[in-house]
Amino acid sequence: MSNGQQKVVETEDGKAILQIALDAGIPMEHACGGNGFCTTCMCKVQQGMEHLSPRNDREENMGVVNDPERLSCQSQVHGDVTVEVIEY
């Protein structure tokens, strides 16, 4: 959450970080509608990178190639993950 706030959210396996956040009332920018064609939903993975789906072509095409940054719309969760929402 913003301003150092934290929120624990439980969800089903395979859901994207962006959808998890939106479902939990956590605001995240997503100018392209969550289709991986912008970088407004970028987040920083603080823990659990190994519990995310592998980086895909859309992320790489947008220049999101270095950990801990991921596009939240393209990152499916498969375990415990801690992310920081990046505010622009």
C-alpha positions, 0 to 999 in steps of 0.5 A: 500500500502507499505511504508505508502502509501494508496489507495482507491479501489472500487469493487463489493461485495464478491470479495476477498481482494487479487483479489481486490489488484491485480486488483488495481495494489497493489502488494501482495505475494500469493505463493500458487496462492490464494488457502489458503495453505500458509500465504504469502498474510496475511494482517492486517484489520485496519477497517471493520472486520465486513464487511468480510466473516467469517474466514474459515477452510483454514485460521484456518488450516494455524494458522490465527486465531486471529484478525486483521490478515486474509488471503487476498485470503480467505476474501471476502469483503462485505462493507468498509474495510481498510487493511494493506499489510504485507511485508515480 
